[in-house]
């Protein structure tokens, strides 16, 4: 058994996942950082440890059942928090010309990845007597937009998983929290979506005064999981001030103004 309660964060090698791992370590958790890129995980763990936190790294691919089983076996108990953060978007093609492989990847990592990891860690979360599952969905799980068919379909499905799980776990000591960010500027999300086209990725945020950053979402997650356990934040929708809705985004000519 670990002296500290354990928080598992998937997709922890960059962006929101890495920021969440850092933040939860400051909240008194032993953080298990899980992702595919082992070198990045080890750098993150070293950073957390140097700052006085407690963390360990487990290489994990959430699309692989054996890899997820190995993650569950490596996690020290008590496990009180699981942050299903691994996910992503790929492509902006309309439905009529969409690449089916892209849709399959998005569904596998966002939806089935959440299900695999949740299934594997649910027994430990329940044994803790005070478990919390965080599902990192998106405002794309609440509304659709042109060119986002594959991503919005996956995120709608992920939202449905969170809602169903909350119903099914009613009466058991595990709460389910859904986080739905809007526009968040990270190093990789849009770059992956646009297949490495840096100009197209940067254009998403051009002129947006103060878009959200990974640390903003980590702050929201930390607040949710540290509420008294009888308090369940079912859904937290968070956008930058400049984004009033999915299609309503304020931009300025000079990003510094």
C-alpha positions as CSV (number, residue, x, y, z in Angstrom):
1,X,0.0,0.0,0.0
2,X,1.2,3.5,-0.8
3,X,1.4,6.1,2.0
4,X,-0.3,8.6,-0.3
5,X,-3.5,8.2,-2.2
6,X,-2.8,7.4,-5.9
7,X,-4.0,9.4,-8.8
8,X,-3.6,7.8,-12.3
9,X,-3.4,10.2,-15.2
10,X,-3.4,8.8,-18.8
11,X,-2.0,10.8,-21.7
12,X,0.4,12.3,-19.2
13,X,3.4,12.9,-21.5
14,X,2.3,16.3,-22.7
15,X,-0.4,19.0,-22.5
16,X,-3.3,18.7,-20.1
17,X,-2.2,15.3,-18.9
18,X,1.3,16.5,-17.9
19,X,-0.2,19.6,-16.3
20,X,-2.7,17.5,-14.4
21,X,0.1,15.2,-13.1
22,X,2.1,18.1,-11.8
23,X,-0.9,19.7,-10.2
24,X,-2.2,16.6,-8.5
25,X,1.2,15.9,-7.0
26,X,1.0,19.3,-5.3
27,X,-2.4,18.3,-3.9
28,X,-0.9,15.4,-2.0
29,X,-1.4,12.5,-4.4
30,X,1.2,9.9,-5.6
31,X,0.8,10.4,-9.3
32,X,1.1,7.5,-11.7
33,X,1.8,9.2,-15.1
34,X,0.8,6.9,-17.9
35,X,1.4,7.4,-21.7
36,X,3.2,5.8,-24.6
37,X,6.3,8.1,-24.6
38,X,8.5,6.7,-21.9
39,X,11.2,9.3,-22.1
40,X,8.8,12.2,-21.6
41,X,7.2,10.4,-18.6
42,X,10.5,9.9,-16.9
43,X,11.4,13.6,-17.4
44,X,8.0,14.6,-15.9
45,X,8.4,12.3,-12.9
46,X,11.9,13.7,-12.3
47,X,10.4,17.2,-12.4
48,X,7.7,16.4,-10.0
49,X,10.1,14.6,-7.6
50,X,12.5,17.5,-7.7
51,X,9.7,19.8,-6.7
52,X,8.9,17.6,-3.7
53,X,6.1,15.6,-5.1
54,X,5.6,11.9,-5.5
55,X,5.2,10.3,-8.9
56,X,6.0,7.2,-11.0
57,X,5.9,6.4,-14.7
58,X,4.1,3.6,-16.4
59,X,4.4,3.2,-20.2
60,X,0.9,2.5,-21.4
61,X,-1.0,2.5,-24.7
62,X,-4.7,2.8,-23.9
63,X,-5.6,1.2,-27.2
64,X,-3.9,-2.1,-26.1
65,X,-5.7,-4.3,-23.6
66,X,-2.4,-6.0,-22.4
67,X,-0.8,-2.6,-21.9
68,X,-3.7,-1.4,-19.8
69,X,-3.7,-4.6,-17.7
70,X,0.0,-4.0,-17.0
71,X,-0.8,-0.4,-15.9
72,X,-3.4,-1.7,-13.5
73,X,-1.0,-4.2,-12.0
74,X,1.7,-1.5,-11.5
75,X,-0.5,1.0,-9.7
76,X,0.0,1.2,-5.9
77,X,-3.1,1.3,-3.7
78,X,-5.1,3.0,-2.5
79,X,-6.2,4.3,-5.9
80,X,-8.6,7.2,-5.4
81,X,-8.4,9.1,-8.7
82,X,-8.3,8.1,-12.3
83,X,-8.1,10.9,-14.9
84,X,-9.0,9.4,-18.3
85,X,-7.2,12.1,-20.3
86,X,-5.6,10.2,-23.2
87,X,-7.4,11.2,-26.4
88,X,-7.1,13.4,-29.5
89,X,-8.4,14.6,-32.8
90,X,-7.3,13.7,-36.3
91,X,-8.3,15.5,-39.4
92,X,-10.9,18.1,-40.4
93,X,-12.5,16.3,-43.3
94,X,-16.3,16.4,-44.0
95,X,-18.2,13.2,-43.4
96,X,-18.6,12.5,-47.1
97,X,-14.8,12.3,-47.6
98,X,-13.7,11.3,-44.1
99,X,-10.9,8.8,-43.6
100,X,-12.4,5.8,-41.8
101,X,-9.0,5.0,-40.3
102,X,-9.0,8.5,-38.6
103,X,-12.4,7.9,-37.1
104,X,-11.4,4.4,-35.9
105,X,-8.3,5.9,-34.2
106,X,-10.3,8.7,-32.5
107,X,-12.9,6.2,-31.3
108,X,-10.4,3.8,-30.0
109,X,-8.3,6.3,-28.1
110,X,-11.0,8.6,-26.8
111,X,-13.9,6.1,-26.1
112,X,-12.5,2.6,-25.9
113,X,-9.4,3.8,-24.2
114,X,-11.5,5.4,-21.4
115,X,-13.5,2.2,-21.1
116,X,-10.4,-0.1,-21.0
117,X,-8.6,1.9,-18.3
118,X,-11.8,2.4,-16.3
119,X,-12.6,-1.3,-16.3
120,X,-9.0,-2.2,-15.3
121,X,-8.9,0.3,-12.4
122,X,-12.5,0.3,-11.1
123,X,-11.9,-2.5,-8.6
124,X,-9.1,-0.6,-7.0
125,X,-11.0,2.6,-7.0
126,X,-13.9,0.9,-5.3
127,X,-11.7,-0.7,-2.8
128,X,-10.4,2.7,-1.7
129,X,-13.9,3.6,-0.5
130,X,-13.6,7.0,-2.1
131,X,-12.9,6.7,-5.8
132,X,-13.2,9.4,-8.5
133,X,-13.2,8.8,-12.2
134,X,-12.5,11.9,-14.4
135,X,-13.5,11.6,-18.0
136,X,-11.8,14.3,-20.2
137,X,-14.4,14.9,-22.9
138,X,-14.9,18.2,-24.7
139,X,-17.4,20.8,-25.7
140,X,-17.3,18.8,-28.9
141,X,-19.1,16.1,-26.9
142,X,-22.0,18.5,-26.5
143,X,-22.3,20.1,-29.9
144,X,-21.2,19.3,-33.5
145,X,-19.5,21.5,-36.1
146,X,-18.5,21.2,-39.7
147,X,-15.3,19.2,-40.3
148,X,-15.4,17.8,-36.8
149,X,-17.6,14.7,-37.5
150,X,-15.2,12.1,-36.3
151,X,-14.0,14.0,-33.3
152,X,-17.4,15.1,-32.2
153,X,-18.8,11.6,-32.7
154,X,-16.1,10.2,-30.5
155,X,-16.5,12.9,-27.8
156,X,-20.3,12.5,-27.8
157,X,-19.7,8.8,-27.2
158,X,-17.2,9.5,-24.4
159,X,-19.8,11.8,-22.8
160,X,-22.3,9.0,-23.0
161,X,-19.9,6.6,-21.3
162,X,-19.5,9.0,-18.4
163,X,-23.2,9.6,-18.0
164,X,-23.9,5.8,-18.2
165,X,-21.1,5.0,-15.8
166,X,-22.5,7.4,-13.2
167,X,-25.9,5.8,-13.4
168,X,-24.4,2.3,-13.1
169,X,-22.2,3.2,-10.1
170,X,-24.9,4.9,-8.1
171,X,-24.8,3.5,-4.6
172,X,-21.1,2.6,-4.8
173,X,-18.2,4.7,-3.5
174,X,-17.0,6.0,-6.9
175,X,-18.0,9.3,-8.4
176,X,-17.8,10.2,-12.1
177,X,-16.8,13.7,-13.2
178,X,-16.9,14.9,-16.8
179,X,-14.7,17.8,-17.9
180,X,-15.6,19.6,-21.1
181,X,-13.0,22.1,-22.2
182,X,-13.5,24.5,-25.2
183,X,-10.5,26.1,-26.9
184,X,-7.3,25.1,-25.1
185,X,-3.9,26.0,-26.6
186,X,-1.4,23.2,-26.1
187,X,1.7,22.2,-27.9
188,X,0.3,19.1,-29.7
189,X,-3.5,18.9,-29.9
190,X,-4.0,20.9,-33.1
191,X,-0.6,19.9,-34.5
192,X,-1.7,16.3,-34.4
193,X,-5.1,17.1,-35.8
194,X,-3.6,18.9,-38.8
195,X,-1.0,16.1,-39.3
196,X,2.0,18.2,-38.4
197,X,1.0,21.4,-40.4
198,X,2.2,24.0,-37.9
199,X,0.7,26.9,-39.8
200,X,-2.7,25.4,-39.8
201,X,-2.4,24.4,-36.1
202,X,-1.4,27.9,-35.1
203,X,-4.2,29.5,-37.1
204,X,-6.7,27.9,-34.8
205,X,-5.6,30.2,-32.0
206,X,-4.6,33.3,-34.1
207,X,-5.8,36.5,-32.6
208,X,-7.6,34.8,-29.6
209,X,-6.8,36.8,-26.5
210,X,-5.8,34.5,-23.7
211,X,-6.9,31.1,-24.9
212,X,-7.1,28.5,-22.1
213,X,-3.9,26.6,-21.5
214,X,-3.3,23.1,-20.0
215,X,-2.7,24.5,-16.5
216,X,-6.3,26.0,-16.5
217,X,-7.8,22.6,-17.1
218,X,-5.5,20.9,-14.5
219,X,-6.8,23.5,-12.0
220,X,-10.4,22.5,-12.8
221,X,-9.6,18.8,-12.4
222,X,-7.8,19.4,-9.1
223,X,-10.7,21.4,-7.7
224,X,-13.2,18.7,-8.7
225,X,-11.3,15.8,-7.3
226,X,-10.5,17.5,-4.0
227,X,-14.2,18.3,-3.1
228,X,-15.6,16.3,-0.2
229,X,-16.4,12.9,-1.6
230,X,-20.2,13.3,-1.2
231,X,-19.9,16.3,-3.7
232,X,-20.0,15.1,-7.3
233,X,-19.3,17.7,-10.0
234,X,-21.2,15.8,-12.8
235,X,-20.1,18.1,-15.6
236,X,-17.8,21.1,-15.8
237,X,-17.8,23.1,-19.0
238,X,-14.9,25.5,-19.3
239,X,-14.0,27.9,-22.1
240,X,-11.8,31.0,-22.5
241,X,-13.6,34.3,-22.1
242,X,-13.1,34.9,-25.8
243,X,-15.2,31.8,-26.7
244,X,-18.9,32.4,-25.9
245,X,-19.9,29.2,-27.8
246,X,-18.5,26.7,-30.2
247,X,-19.0,29.0,-33.1
248,X,-18.7,32.3,-31.3
249,X,-15.0,33.2,-30.9
250,X,-13.6,36.7,-30.4
251,X,-10.4,37.4,-32.3
252,X,-8.3,40.6,-32.5
253,X,-5.9,41.7,-35.2
254,X,-3.0,42.0,-32.9
255,X,-2.9,39.1,-30.4
256,X,-1.2,41.3,-27.9
257,X,-4.1,43.8,-27.7
